[in-house]
């Protein structure tokens, strides 16, 4: 029972938090495009460039997301259960929740 509490439980919680951060990252790609559209609509009325730039933003954010997945998975595998890993989870989830919050107010 002690092994379950000290070894397995932190790993399961880290996996769940990592999966939550990955899902939030996918939503952030969508919200980044919506933030761009909100800013673009304030300053222009032409739809053609907005669609092209919106597609480019999705492409760039997808590349950033893939880098995020690779780097955080390596980091969390190396530091699972350590305070540094939990601190990174905290910073990541706060940053990922800030983007939809910002999009809501735009």
PAKE-446956 format. One record per residue: y, z negated, x of N, C-alpha, C, O in turn; residue number from 1. Coordinates in steps of 0.02 Angstrom, whole numbers, plus 50000, padded with zeros to 5 digits. Example, Ala and Ser with C-alpha at 12.3 -4.5 7.8 and 13.67 -1.06 7.14 Angstrom:
SITE     n_Y     n_Z     n_X    ca_Y    ca_Z    ca_X     c_Y     c_Z     c_X     o_Y     o_Z     o_X   resi
SITE   49716   49610   50660   49775   49610   50615   49835   49610   50660   49834   49577   50712      1
SITE   49888   49646   50642   49947   49643   50684   50002   49606   50645   50057   49598   50670      2
***
This chain:
SITE     n_Y     n_Z     n_X    ca_Y    ca_Z    ca_X     c_Y     c_Z     c_X     o_Y     o_Z     o_X   resi
SITE   49940   50000   50041   50000   50000   50000   50063   50000   50043   50113   50031   50026      1
SITE   50060   49964   50100   50117   49962   50144   50132   50031   50174   50190   50049   50184      2
SITE   50079   50068   50189   50088   50135   50217   50122   50181   50166   50163   50222   50184      3
SITE   50105   50173   50103   50136   50214   50050   50210   50201   50048   50250   50247   50041      4
SITE   50229   50139   50053   50300   50120   50048   50340   50139   50110   50398   50158   50105      5
SITE   50309   50135   50168   50347   50146   50230   50345   50218   50255   50390   50239   50291      6
SITE   50293   50255   50238   50285   50322   50267   50291   50377   50214   50330   50424   50222      7
SITE   50254   50371   50162   50250   50425   50113   50309   50427   50066   50335   50481   50051      8
SITE   50330   50370   50041   50385   50368   49992   50451   50398   50019   50482   50437   49983      9
SITE   50473   50380   50080   50534   50412   50106   50527   50488   50114   50575   50525   50103     10
SITE   50467   50511   50131   50457   50583   50139   50461   50619   50072   50489   50673   50067     11
SITE   50432   50588   50020   50435   50618   49954   50507   50619   49928   50529   50669   49900     12
SITE   50543   50564   49938   50613   50561   49917   50655   50612   49955   50699   50644   49926     13
SITE   50642   50620   50020   50679   50669   50060   50664   50740   50035   50709   50781   50032     14
SITE   50601   50753   50018   50583   50819   49992   50619   50833   49926   50644   50888   49915     15
SITE   50621   50783   49882   50654   50792   49817   50729   50804   49827   50757   50848   49795     16
SITE   50760   50765   49870   50832   50774   49883   50845   50842   49916   50896   50874   49901     17
SITE   50801   50864   49960   50810   50929   49992   50804   50985   49940   50844   51032   49942     18
SITE   50756   50979   49895   50749   51030   49843   50810   51030   49796   50832   51083   49775     19
SITE   50836   50971   49780   50896   50967   49739   50955   51001   49774   50994   51037   49743     20
SITE   50961   50989   49839   51016   51021   49876   51008   51096   49880   51057   51133   49881     21
SITE   50946   51121   49881   50935   51193   49882   50954   51224   49814   50984   51277   49813     22
SITE   50936   51191   49760   50954   51217   49693   51030   51215   49684   51059   51263   49658     23
SITE   51062   51162   49706   51135   51159   49702   51168   51213   49744   51220   51240   49725     24
SITE   51138   51229   49801   51164   51283   49843   51161   51350   49808   51207   51390   49816     25
SITE   51108   51363   49771   51105   51426   49733   51159   51428   49679   51190   51481   49668     26
SITE   51170   51373   49646   51223   51371   49595   51292   51380   49628   51336   51410   49598     27
SITE   51299   51355   49689   51364   51361   49723   51381   51433   49740   51439   51451   49743     28
SITE   51330   51475   49751   51343   51546   49762   51377   51576   49701   51426   51613   49707     29
SITE   51351   51561   49643   51381   51585   49581   51451   51558   49572   51497   51596   49555     30
SITE   51460   51494   49583   51526   51464   49572   51577   51488   49623   51637   51491   49608     31
SITE   51556   51505   49684   51603   51532   49733   51630   51599   49709   51689   51614   49717     32
SITE   51586   51640   49680   51610   51704   49652   51657   51692   49593   51707   51727   49587     33
SITE   51642   51644   49551   51686   51629   49494   51754   51603   49517   51805   51618   49486     34
SITE   51755   51563   49570   51818   51539   49598   51858   51599   49624   51919   51603   49613     35
SITE   51825   51645   49659   51859   51705   49682   51888   51744   49624   51945   51766   49627     36
SITE   51849   51754   49571   51874   51791   49513   51934   51756   49481   51982   51790   49460     37
SITE   51934   51691   49478   51991   51654   49449   52053   51664   49491   52108   51673   49464     38
SITE   52046   51661   49557   52104   51671   49601   52126   51744   49598   52186   51757   49596     39
SITE   52080   51791   49597   52097   51862   49596   52132   51880   49530   52179   51921   49530     40
SITE   52111   51851   49475   52141   51866   49410   52213   51842   49406   52253   51869   49368     41
SITE   52230   51792   49444   52299   51767   49445   52348   51817   49477   52406   51820   49458     42
SITE   52323   51856   49524   52367   51898   49564   52359   51973   49554   52398   52011   49581     43
SITE   52308   51995   49517   52297   52066   49509   52267   52081   49441   52237   52037   49409     44
SITE   52275   52143   49419   52247   52165   49355   52194   52219   49364   52165   52241   49314     45
SITE   52181   52241   49425   52132   52293   49437   52062   52263   49445   52051   52217   49484     46
SITE   52016   52290   49406   51949   52262   49406   51904   52290   49460   51858   52256   49482     47
SITE   51915   52350   49482   51872   52382   49531   51865   52344   49596   51809   52329   49617     48
SITE   51921   52328   49629   51915   52289   49692   51884   52220   49682   51850   52194   49726     49
SITE   51897   52190   49624   51869   52123   49611   51793   52125   49609   51760   52080   49634     50
SITE   51766   52176   49578   51693   52182   49574   51663   52193   49643   51613   52163   49661     51
SITE   51694   52236   49682   51669   52250   49750   51674   52188   49794   51627   52171   49830     52
SITE   51730   52153   49791   51738   52093   49831   51693   52036   49807   51669   51996   49847     53
SITE   51683   52033   49741   51637   51982   49714   51566   51993   49738   51531   51944   49753     54
SITE   51545   52055   49742   51479   52071   49769   51475   52053   49843   51424   52028   49866     55
SITE   51528   52066   49880   51529   52049   49951   51526   51973   49960   51494   51949   50007     56
SITE   51560   51936   49917   51558   51863   49921   51488   51837   49908   51465   51791   49942     57
SITE   51453   51866   49860   51384   51846   49846   51341   51859   49908   51300   51818   49926     58
SITE   51350   51917   49939   51310   51934   49999   51324   51885   50056   51277   51861   50088     59
SITE   51387   51871   50069   51406   51825   50122   51380   51754   50108   51353   51721   50152     60
SITE   51388   51731   50046   51364   51665   50028   51288   51660   50032   51261   51607   50048     61
SITE   51253   51715   50017   51180   51714   50023   51159   51707   50095   51110   51673   50110     62
SITE   51194   51739   50141   51179   51732   50212   51192   51660   50235   51153   51631   50272     63
SITE   51249   51632   50213   51264   51563   50230   51212   51516   50201   51192   51467   50233     64
SITE   51189   51530   50140   51138   51489   50108   51072   51492   50147   51040   51440   50156     65
SITE   51052   51550   50170   50991   51555   50210   50996   51516   50275   50949   51483   50296     66
SITE   51054   51519   50306   51065   51478   50366   51062   51404   50351   51035   51365   50390     67
SITE   51091   51385   50294   51089   51315   50272   51017   51292   50262   50999   51237   50283     68
SITE   50977   51333   50230   50906   51316   50217   50868   51306   50282   50832   51257   50290     69
SITE   50877   51352   50328   50840   51348   50392   50862   51288   50432   50820   51249   50457     70
SITE   50928   51278   50440   50952   51224   50482   50937   51155   50452   50916   51110   50488     71
SITE   50946   51147   50387   50933   51082   50358   50858   51067   50355   50838   51009   50363     72
SITE   50817   51117   50345   50745   51103   50345   50722   51082   50415   50682   51036   50421     73
SITE   50746   51114   50467   50728   51093   50535   50753   51022   50548   50717   50981   50576     74
SITE   50814   51009   50529   50844   50943   50542   50807   50888   50504   50792   50835   50533     75
SITE   50792   50900   50441   50759   50848   50401   50686   50838   50421   50660   50783   50416     76
SITE   50653   50890   50444   50584   50882   50468   50584   50839   50531   50540   50797   50541     77
SITE   50633   50850   50574   50638   50811   50636   50658   50739   50623   50635   50694   50657     78
SITE   50702   50727   50574   50731   50661   50563   50714   50630   50496   50754   50591   50469     79
SITE   50657   50646   50468   50641   50622   50401   50636   50545   50401   50604   50515   50444     80
SITE   50669   50515   50352   50668   50443   50344   50718   50405   50387   50724   50344   50380     81
SITE   50754   50439   50430   50803   50407   50474   50870   50405   50438   50882   50445   50393     82
SITE   50914   50360   50458   50981   50356   50426   51021   50420   50433   51062   50436   50389     83
SITE   51012   50457   50488   51049   50519   50498   51031   50570   50444   51074   50607   50421     84
SITE   50968   50571   50425   50946   50618   50373   50976   50600   50305   50998   50644   50268     85
SITE   50977   50536   50290   51005   50514   50225   51080   50527   50223   51108   50545   50171     86
SITE   51114   50517   50280   51185   50531   50284   51200   50605   50273   51248   50622   50239     87
SITE   51158   50648   50302   51167   50720   50292   51155   50739   50218   51191   50781   50191     88
SITE   51104   50708   50187   51093   50720   50116   51154   50702   50075   51175   50738   50030     89
SITE   51184   50645   50091   51243   50622   50054   51301   50671   50061   51331   50691   50012     90
SITE   51315   50691   50123   51370   50738   50134   51356   50805   50101   51401   50836   50072     91
SITE   51295   50829   50105   51277   50894   50077   51284   50894   50002   51314   50940   49974     92
SITE   51257   50845   49969   51259   50844   49896   51329   50834   49870   51348   50863   49819     93
SITE   51370   50794   49904   51440   50785   49883   51477   50852   49890   51515   50870   49845     94
SITE   51467   50887   49945   51501   50952   49955   51477   51003   49904   51516   51042   49879     95
SITE   51413   51002   49889   51386   51050   49841   51407   51035   49769   51412   51080   49728     96
SITE   51420   50973   49754   51444   50955   49687   51519   50967   49680   51545   50975   49625     97
SITE   51555   50969   49737   51627   50980   49735   51643   51052   49715   51695   51064   49683     98
SITE   51601   51099   49732   51615   51170   49717   51614   51184   49642   51661   51215   49617     99
SITE   51562   51163   49604   51566   51173   49531   51623   51133   49499   51652   51156   49450    100
SITE   51638   51075   49526   51694   51035   49500   51759   51073   49509   51801   51073   49464    101
SITE   51768   51104   49567   51828   51144   49580   51830   51205   49534   51883   51222   49507    102
SITE   51773   51237   49525   51770   51296   49481   51787   51278   49409   51818   51317   49374    103
SITE   51767   51219   49388   51781   51197   49319   51857   51192   49307   51881   51210   49254    104
SITE   51893   51168   49356   51965   51159   49348   52006   51221   49364   52067   51220   49357    105
SITE   51973   51274   49385   52010   51336   49398   52008   51377   49336   52036   51432   49334    106
***
